[in-house]
Amino acid sequence: MVSIENFGISFNETRILENISFDVKPGEIVTLLGSSGCGKTTILRSIAGLQKKHEGYICIGNECVSSKEIYKKDREVGYIFQDYALFPHLNVEENIAFALYKLPKKQKEIRVNELLEQFNIQEHKNKQIHQLSGGQQQRVAIARAMANNPKILLLDEPFSNLDAMLRYKTKIWLKDLIKQMNLSAILVTHDKKEALSISDKIGIVNDKKLVQFDNAKHMFENPNSLYVANFLCEINQLPNTYIKDLGLNIEENKVAIIKIEDCKVSKNSSECKVKILDISFCGEYYELVLDFIDYKSKTILVKVSSIDNLNISDEVFMHIDKNNIKIIDK
Ligand SMILES: Nc1ncnc2c1ncn2[C@@H]1O[C@H](COP(=O)(O)OP(=O)(O)OP(=O)(O)O)[C@@H](O)[C@H]1O
């Protein structure tokens, strides 16, 4: 179990994060999502003990490993860095052995062989890092991170160097590993689909704060703000005046959203007239950019499977089910 309580940090008097609190239970995968530079890696580095000066507490198990008063260097944490941070002048075996510097020679040899076998990289043990594929390098990085049987696994963009098929397979493999070993895992990614598919819980960081921390499915269904909704889901924001005309109540500080998949268009008359501004082919579907004719608003997107009879500049009708509209904080 890892617990972060009232974590905050500044660099050169610039406030980066404040009041960040969350727990990760054994066997749980938590993903941190947020725009570039919001402080996700800084949270991982602080848990790993690489970032010493911060506010609040970081506890692993029942032990507080980091606060103003206590700082414990040796933590049961495995860290997989974004670029894997393998040593280019050492071979695979030596890279893994590096993490086991405290063990006597014989025990180190036994543990390295166990890890080479567990992560299926025995045949590469004498290779230099540049002789490995991205997926093989990733396995070496994971083997090294797991060498000392950590309780916590930190993963910074672990799939970013892998192609789509390998990403998919590695994700399943890694998820199984975390569950089997009962690790508390914290993952940083930019990919919301990846976050939704691998995580038990998701934390969204925005403007220095953890703005929502929740079960992945629950957060997807119930984003608590426009920022979270935009980050996690494909949504359209609907004009407040349109919402009022639909007979729904909406306060000034609220916004109405609807999932893109819940918006349909047709040429048949209904209450909401829109104009097609653009049509893009996206493979499995076409994306239409639409503008409301009777309401001032930003453009909205609708996905359609075919564009028979639909052309740019056409005026068509948008259909939505009122029950699919969510009213949330701005
Ligand atoms: N050691 C440091 N000294 C000064 N500023 C730092 C230091 N480490 C990080 N920062 C700053 O803190 C902010 C957060 O950085 P961090 O790497 O944690 O963001 P991130 O959310 O992981 O970004 P990305 O998604 O782009 O990897 C950035 O503005 C960065 O420039």
The ligand as a MOL file (V3000), in Angstrom:
LIG
                    3D

  0  0  0     0  0            999 V3000
M  V30 BEGIN CTAB
M  V30 COUNTS 31 33 0 0 0
M  V30 BEGIN ATOM
M  V30 1 N 14.1510 19.3650 -10.7500 0
M  V30 2 C 13.3850 20.3180 -11.2490 0
M  V30 3 N 13.7370 21.6220 -11.1540 0
M  V30 4 C 12.9240 22.5960 -11.6240 0
M  V30 5 N 11.7490 22.3790 -12.2340 0
M  V30 6 C 11.3490 21.0960 -12.3670 0
M  V30 7 C 12.1490 20.0030 -11.8840 0
M  V30 8 N 11.4800 18.8420 -12.1540 0
M  V30 9 C 10.3370 19.1990 -12.7660 0
M  V30 10 N 10.2540 20.5400 -12.8970 0
M  V30 11 C 9.1210 21.3030 -13.4720 0
M  V30 12 O 7.9560 20.8320 -12.8130 0
M  V30 13 C 6.8560 20.7570 -13.7190 0
M  V30 14 C 6.2760 19.3510 -13.6780 0
M  V30 15 O 7.1840 18.4720 -14.3260 0
M  V30 16 P 6.8460 16.9290 -14.5340 0
M  V30 17 O 7.9690 16.3200 -15.2970 0
M  V30 18 O 6.5070 16.3410 -13.2280 0
M  V30 19 O 5.5340 17.0300 -15.4210 0
M  V30 20 P 4.7230 15.8680 -16.1870 0
M  V30 21 O 3.2910 16.0690 -15.8610 0
M  V30 22 O 5.3220 14.5370 -15.8680 0
M  V30 23 O 5.0250 16.2760 -17.6890 0
M  V30 24 P 5.0500 15.3510 -19.0340 0
M  V30 25 O 3.6660 14.8090 -19.1950 0
M  V30 26 O 5.3940 16.3490 -20.1030 0
M  V30 27 O 6.1050 14.2850 -18.8480 0
M  V30 28 C 7.3940 21.1860 -15.0650 0
M  V30 29 O 7.0700 22.5370 -15.2520 0
M  V30 30 C 8.8870 20.9990 -14.9490 0
M  V30 31 O 9.5650 21.9070 -15.7590 0
M  V30 END ATOM
M  V30 BEGIN BOND
M  V30 1 1 1 2
M  V30 2 1 2 3
M  V30 3 2 2 7
M  V30 4 2 3 4
M  V30 5 1 4 5
M  V30 6 2 5 6
M  V30 7 1 6 7
M  V30 8 1 6 10
M  V30 9 1 7 8
M  V30 10 2 8 9
M  V30 11 1 9 10
M  V30 12 1 10 11
M  V30 13 1 11 12
M  V30 14 1 11 30
M  V30 15 1 12 13
M  V30 16 1 13 14
M  V30 17 1 13 28
M  V30 18 1 14 15
M  V30 19 1 15 16
M  V30 20 2 16 17
M  V30 21 1 16 18
M  V30 22 1 16 19
M  V30 23 1 19 20
M  V30 24 2 20 21
M  V30 25 1 20 22
M  V30 26 1 20 23
M  V30 27 1 23 24
M  V30 28 2 24 25
M  V30 29 1 24 26
M  V30 30 1 24 27
M  V30 31 1 28 29
M  V30 32 1 28 30
M  V30 33 1 30 31
M  V30 END BOND
M  V30 END CTAB
M  END
